[in-house]
């Protein structure tokens, strides 16, 4: 995450803290839990991407053996 994104998130959270402190505190507590719940889906996406890359490599193997370069 870049420094600018971090600064924008911090300022946004401070504004939320001023406007509605219970929501800001709930967000502070629930954000790591939401990140943990999303982790398996990110891993699943990585696996699906790897499977498609493998399928593409297998399907393009005959062309590469015949000398075609992408």
N, CA, C and O atoms as CSV, one atom per row, in Angstrom:
chain,resi,resn,atom,element,x,y,z
A,1,UNK,N,N,0.853,-1.174,0.000
A,1,UNK,CA,C,0.000,0.000,0.000
A,1,UNK,C,C,0.895,1.232,0.000
A,1,UNK,O,O,1.865,1.299,0.755
A,2,UNK,N,N,0.573,2.199,-0.840
A,2,UNK,CA,C,1.403,3.386,-0.920
A,2,UNK,C,C,1.140,4.304,0.271
A,2,UNK,O,O,0.149,4.164,0.989
A,3,UNK,N,N,2.050,5.236,0.450
A,3,UNK,CA,C,1.935,6.174,1.570
A,3,UNK,C,C,0.706,7.065,1.411
A,3,UNK,O,O,0.054,7.414,2.395
A,4,UNK,N,N,0.390,7.433,0.160
A,4,UNK,CA,C,-0.766,8.296,-0.085
A,4,UNK,C,C,-2.067,7.571,0.254
A,4,UNK,O,O,-2.971,8.168,0.837
A,5,UNK,N,N,-2.168,6.299,-0.103
A,5,UNK,CA,C,-3.370,5.522,0.218
A,5,UNK,C,C,-3.528,5.382,1.722
A,5,UNK,O,O,-4.634,5.490,2.252
A,6,UNK,N,N,-2.416,5.143,2.407
A,6,UNK,CA,C,-2.460,5.028,3.864
A,6,UNK,C,C,-2.908,6.338,4.503
A,6,UNK,O,O,-3.700,6.330,5.445
A,7,UNK,N,N,-2.409,7.456,3.998
A,7,UNK,CA,C,-2.796,8.759,4.541
A,7,UNK,C,C,-4.274,9.041,4.306
A,7,UNK,O,O,-4.954,9.565,5.188
A,8,UNK,N,N,-4.774,8.696,3.122
A,8,UNK,CA,C,-6.195,8.914,2.823
A,8,UNK,C,C,-7.068,8.051,3.725
A,8,UNK,O,O,-8.095,8.513,4.223
A,9,UNK,N,N,-6.666,6.799,3.937
A,9,UNK,CA,C,-7.432,5.929,4.843
A,9,UNK,C,C,-7.423,6.465,6.274
A,9,UNK,O,O,-8.442,6.422,6.964
A,10,UNK,N,N,-6.289,6.962,6.708
A,10,UNK,CA,C,-6.196,7.510,8.066
A,10,UNK,C,C,-7.075,8.746,8.228
A,10,UNK,O,O,-7.784,8.882,9.225
A,11,UNK,N,N,-7.028,9.641,7.253
A,11,UNK,CA,C,-7.863,10.843,7.320
A,11,UNK,C,C,-9.341,10.462,7.264
A,11,UNK,O,O,-10.153,11.031,7.994
A,12,UNK,N,N,-9.695,9.508,6.409
A,12,UNK,CA,C,-11.083,9.056,6.338
A,12,UNK,C,C,-11.557,8.445,7.644
A,12,UNK,O,O,-12.692,8.664,8.066
A,13,UNK,N,N,-10.675,7.673,8.288
A,13,UNK,CA,C,-11.060,7.072,9.560
A,13,UNK,C,C,-11.210,8.151,10.636
A,13,UNK,O,O,-12.108,8.062,11.474
A,14,UNK,N,N,-10.343,9.165,10.623
A,14,UNK,CA,C,-10.457,10.260,11.596
A,14,UNK,C,C,-11.748,11.042,11.401
A,14,UNK,O,O,-12.385,11.433,12.379
A,15,UNK,N,N,-12.142,11.276,10.163
A,15,UNK,CA,C,-13.418,11.956,9.895
A,15,UNK,C,C,-14.568,11.099,10.393
A,15,UNK,O,O,-15.510,11.613,10.998
A,16,UNK,N,N,-14.501,9.786,10.144
A,16,UNK,CA,C,-15.539,8.888,10.638
A,16,UNK,C,C,-15.564,8.875,12.162
A,16,UNK,O,O,-16.636,8.787,12.762
A,17,UNK,N,N,-14.406,8.960,12.788
A,17,UNK,CA,C,-14.331,9.009,14.250
A,17,UNK,C,C,-15.024,10.246,14.800
A,17,UNK,O,O,-15.702,10.172,15.825
A,18,UNK,N,N,-14.860,11.379,14.132
A,18,UNK,CA,C,-15.496,12.621,14.573
A,18,UNK,C,C,-17.008,12.558,14.352
A,18,UNK,O,O,-17.785,13.001,15.197
A,19,UNK,N,N,-17.417,12.003,13.204
A,19,UNK,CA,C,-18.842,11.983,12.889
A,19,UNK,C,C,-19.603,10.905,13.653
A,19,UNK,O,O,-20.715,11.140,14.126
A,20,UNK,N,N,-19.001,9.727,13.771
A,20,UNK,CA,C,-19.687,8.616,14.433
A,20,UNK,C,C,-18.647,7.694,15.054
A,20,UNK,O,O,-18.173,6.759,14.409
A,21,UNK,N,N,-18.294,7.961,16.309
A,21,UNK,CA,C,-17.222,7.194,16.926
A,21,UNK,C,C,-17.555,5.725,17.148
A,21,UNK,O,O,-16.636,4.908,17.095
A,22,UNK,N,N,-18.810,5.329,17.393
A,22,UNK,CA,C,-19.050,3.879,17.533
A,22,UNK,C,C,-18.797,3.105,16.234
A,22,UNK,O,O,-18.273,1.991,16.259
A,23,UNK,N,N,-19.171,3.702,15.111
A,23,UNK,CA,C,-18.940,3.045,13.826
A,23,UNK,C,C,-17.443,2.957,13.548
A,23,UNK,O,O,-16.964,1.943,13.041
A,24,UNK,N,N,-16.704,4.016,13.877
A,24,UNK,CA,C,-15.261,4.018,13.651
A,24,UNK,C,C,-14.568,2.950,14.495
A,24,UNK,O,O,-13.667,2.265,14.010
A,25,UNK,N,N,-14.977,2.806,15.733
A,25,UNK,CA,C,-14.379,1.779,16.588
A,25,UNK,C,C,-14.774,0.376,16.131
A,25,UNK,O,O,-13.962,-0.548,16.179
A,26,UNK,N,N,-16.020,0.219,15.688
A,26,UNK,CA,C,-16.445,-1.090,15.166
A,26,UNK,C,C,-15.651,-1.440,13.918
A,26,UNK,O,O,-15.261,-2.593,13.734
A,27,UNK,N,N,-15.406,-0.458,13.059
A,27,UNK,CA,C,-14.603,-0.682,11.865
A,27,UNK,C,C,-13.178,-1.068,12.240
A,27,UNK,O,O,-12.581,-1.941,11.612
A,28,UNK,N,N,-12.647,-0.430,13.244
A,28,UNK,CA,C,-11.288,-0.733,13.695
A,28,UNK,C,C,-11.181,-2.159,14.220
A,28,UNK,O,O,-10.150,-2.809,14.044
A,29,UNK,N,N,-12.229,-2.647,14.858
A,29,UNK,CA,C,-12.219,-4.005,15.409
A,29,UNK,C,C,-12.553,-5.043,14.336
A,29,UNK,O,O,-11.963,-6.124,14.320
A,30,UNK,N,N,-13.494,-4.726,13.439
A,30,UNK,CA,C,-13.959,-5.705,12.464
A,30,UNK,C,C,-13.093,-5.801,11.211
A,30,UNK,O,O,-13.164,-6.807,10.505
A,31,UNK,N,N,-12.291,-4.805,10.917
A,31,UNK,CA,C,-11.482,-4.821,9.687
A,31,UNK,C,C,-10.526,-6.016,9.628
A,31,UNK,O,O,-10.451,-6.661,8.582
A,32,UNK,N,N,-9.792,-6.344,10.696
A,32,UNK,CA,C,-8.927,-7.533,10.612
A,32,UNK,C,C,-9.721,-8.833,10.458
A,32,UNK,O,O,-9.255,-9.765,9.803
A,33,UNK,N,N,-10.905,-8.904,11.050
A,33,UNK,CA,C,-11.722,-10.109,10.915
A,33,UNK,C,C,-12.226,-10.268,9.483
A,33,UNK,O,O,-12.261,-11.379,8.956
A,34,UNK,N,N,-12.614,-9.162,8.854
A,34,UNK,CA,C,-13.062,-9.213,7.463
A,34,UNK,C,C,-11.903,-9.606,6.558
A,34,UNK,O,O,-12.091,-10.358,5.602
A,35,UNK,N,N,-10.701,-9.101,6.852
A,35,UNK,CA,C,-9.518,-9.463,6.073
A,35,UNK,C,C,-9.242,-10.963,6.194
A,35,UNK,O,O,-8.911,-11.615,5.203
A,36,UNK,N,N,-9.376,-11.510,7.400
A,36,UNK,CA,C,-9.162,-12.942,7.594
A,36,UNK,C,C,-10.223,-13.777,6.868
A,36,UNK,O,O,-9.914,-14.843,6.335
A,37,UNK,N,N,-11.462,-13.298,6.846
A,37,UNK,CA,C,-12.513,-14.029,6.134
A,37,UNK,C,C,-12.295,-13.993,4.619
A,37,UNK,O,O,-12.686,-14.931,3.924
A,38,UNK,N,N,-11.688,-12.947,4.105
A,38,UNK,CA,C,-11.443,-12.836,2.675
A,38,UNK,C,C,-10.205,-13.568,2.203
A,38,UNK,O,O,-10.032,-13.777,1.002
A,39,UNK,N,N,-9.342,-13.959,3.122
A,39,UNK,CA,C,-8.085,-14.607,2.764
A,39,UNK,C,C,-8.269,-15.909,1.979
A,39,UNK,O,O,-7.559,-16.105,0.992
A,40,UNK,N,N,-9.180,-16.807,2.359
A,40,UNK,CA,C,-9.360,-18.027,1.551
A,40,UNK,C,C,-9.796,-17.740,0.123
A,40,UNK,O,O,-9.411,-18.467,-0.793
A,41,UNK,N,N,-10.597,-16.691,-0.087
A,41,UNK,CA,C,-11.033,-16.356,-1.440
A,41,UNK,C,C,-9.870,-15.844,-2.277
A,41,UNK,O,O,-9.805,-16.115,-3.476
A,42,UNK,N,N,-8.944,-15.100,-1.655
A,42,UNK,CA,C,-7.755,-14.656,-2.384
A,42,UNK,C,C,-6.880,-15.837,-2.750
A,42,UNK,O,O,-6.332,-15.890,-3.851
A,43,UNK,N,N,-6.745,-16.781,-1.836
A,43,UNK,CA,C,-5.965,-17.979,-2.138
A,43,UNK,C,C,-6.621,-18.802,-3.237
A,43,UNK,O,O,-5.930,-19.345,-4.100
A,44,UNK,N,N,-7.938,-18.900,-3.216
A,44,UNK,CA,C,-8.664,-19.609,-4.263
A,44,UNK,C,C,-8.455,-18.930,-5.620
A,44,UNK,O,O,-8.288,-19.611,-6.631
A,45,UNK,N,N,-8.464,-17.620,-5.648
A,45,UNK,CA,C,-8.210,-16.887,-6.878
A,45,UNK,C,C,-6.814,-17.138,-7.407
A,45,UNK,O,O,-6.619,-17.257,-8.617
A,46,UNK,N,N,-5.841,-17.220,-6.518
A,46,UNK,CA,C,-4.472,-17.529,-6.917
A,46,UNK,C,C,-4.384,-18.915,-7.542
A,46,UNK,O,O,-3.711,-19.108,-8.554
A,47,UNK,N,N,-5.069,-19.875,-6.931
A,47,UNK,CA,C,-5.049,-21.249,-7.436
A,47,UNK,C,C,-5.719,-21.338,-8.805
A,47,UNK,O,O,-5.209,-22.006,-9.704
A,48,UNK,N,N,-6.848,-20.673,-8.964
A,48,UNK,CA,C,-7.549,-20.698,-10.250
A,48,UNK,C,C,-6.686,-20.053,-11.332
A,48,UNK,O,O,-6.631,-20.548,-12.457
A,49,UNK,N,N,-6.017,-18.960,-11.001
A,49,UNK,CA,C,-5.123,-18.306,-11.948
A,49,UNK,C,C,-3.979,-19.232,-12.355
A,49,UNK,O,O,-3.606,-19.279,-13.527
A,50,UNK,N,N,-3.426,-19.962,-11.403
A,50,UNK,CA,C,-2.343,-20.897,-11.707
A,50,UNK,C,C,-2.829,-22.048,-12.588
A,50,UNK,O,O,-2.104,-22.491,-13.479
A,51,UNK,N,N,-4.043,-22.535,-12.348
A,51,UNK,CA,C,-4.588,-23.618,-13.169
A,51,UNK,C,C,-4.790,-23.145,-14.603
A,51,UNK,O,O,-4.474,-23.875,-15.543
A,52,UNK,N,N,-5.312,-21.933,-14.784
A,52,UNK,CA,C,-5.489,-21.411,-16.140
A,52,UNK,C,C,-4.145,-21.189,-16.838
A,52,UNK,O,O,-4.029,-21.417,-18.043
A,53,UNK,N,N,-3.138,-20.750,-16.096
A,53,UNK,CA,C,-1.810,-20.587,-16.692
A,53,UNK,C,C,-1.249,-21.941,-17.120
A,53,UNK,O,O,-0.624,-22.050,-18.175
A,54,UNK,N,N,-1.468,-22.960,-16.313
A,54,UNK,CA,C,-1.011,-24.300,-16.678
A,54,UNK,C,C,-1.739,-24.815,-17.919
A,54,UNK,O,O,-1.113,-25.377,-18.818
A,55,UNK,N,N,-3.057,-24.625,-17.971
A,55,UNK,CA,C,-3.821,-25.051,-19.144
A,55,UNK,C,C,-3.351,-24.322,-20.401
A,55,UNK,O,O,-3.230,-24.932,-21.464
A,56,UNK,N,N,-3.089,-23.036,-20.286
A,56,UNK,CA,C,-2.614,-22.282,-21.439
A,56,UNK,C,C,-1.259,-22.804,-21.889
A,56,UNK,O,O,-1.013,-22.936,-23.088
A,57,UNK,N,N,-0.378,-23.101,-20.940
A,57,UNK,CA,C,0.949,-23.612,-21.295
A,57,UNK,C,C,0.844,-24.976,-21.980
A,57,UNK,O,O,1.562,-25.249,-22.942
A,58,UNK,N,N,-0.046,-25.824,-21.485
A,58,UNK,CA,C,-0.213,-27.156,-22.085
A,58,UNK,C,C,-0.814,-27.044,-23.482
A,58,UNK,O,O,-0.387,-27.747,-24.398
A,59,UNK,N,N,-1.800,-26.167,-23.655
A,59,UNK,CA,C,-2.439,-26.019,-24.956
A,59,UNK,C,C,-1.515,-25.366,-25.982
A,59,UNK,O,O,-1.642,-25.642,-27.175
A,60,UNK,N,N,-0.606,-24.522,-25.556
A,60,UNK,CA,C,0.311,-23.848,-26.469
A,60,UNK,C,C,1.596,-24.641,-26.716
A,60,UNK,O,O,2.420,-24.241,-27.539
A,61,UNK,N,N,1.772,-25.761,-26.009
A,61,UNK,CA,C,3.006,-26.538,-26.149
A,61,UNK,C,C,3.255,-27.025,-27.580
A,61,UNK,O,O,4.389,-26.919,-28.049
A,62,UNK,N,N,2.263,-27.551,-28.294
A,62,UNK,CA,C,2.553,-27.984,-29.667
A,62,UNK,C,C,3.042,-26.844,-30.563
A,62,UNK,O,O,3.948,-27.035,-31.373
A,63,UNK,N,N,2.456,-25.686,-30.422
A,63,UNK,CA,C,2.883,-24.546,-31.235
A,63,UNK,C,C,4.306,-24.130,-30.882
A,63,UNK,O,O,5.090,-23.781,-31.765
A,64,UNK,N,N,4.638,-24.165,-29.611
A,64,UNK,CA,C,5.998,-23.801,-29.204
A,64,UNK,C,C,7.011,-24.830,-29.688
A,64,UNK,O,O,8.141,-24.482,-30.027
A,65,UNK,N,N,6.609,-26.088,-29.720
A,65,UNK,CA,C,7.517,-27.136,-30.222
A,65,UNK,C,C,7.780,-26.986,-31.718
A,65,UNK,O,O,8.842,-27.367,-32.210
A,66,UNK,N,N,6.800,-26.425,-32.443
A,66,UNK,CA,C,6.961,-26.206,-33.873
A,66,UNK,C,C,7.686,-24.896,-34.192
A,66,UNK,O,O,7.919,-24.590,-35.361
A,67,UNK,N,N,8.039,-24.133,-33.177
A,67,UNK,CA,C,8.858,-22.960,-33.379
A,67,UNK,C,C,8.149,-21.629,-33.305
A,67,UNK,O,O,8.780,-20.599,-33.540
A,68,UNK,N,N,6.856,-21.598,-32.986
A,68,UNK,CA,C,6.137,-20.326,-32.874
A,68,UNK,C,C,6.466,-19.671,-31.541
A,68,UNK,O,O,6.386,-20.315,-30.495
A,69,UNK,N,N,6.833,-18.403,-31.573
A,69,UNK,CA,C,7.115,-17.654,-30.348
A,69,UNK,C,C,6.018,-16.601,-30.160
A,69,UNK,O,O,5.683,-15.885,-31.103
A,70,UNK,N,N,5.465,-16.504,-28.971
A,70,UNK,CA,C,4.375,-15.525,-28.735
A,70,UNK,C,C,4.864,-14.091,-28.755
A,70,UNK,O,O,4.072,-13.166,-28.574
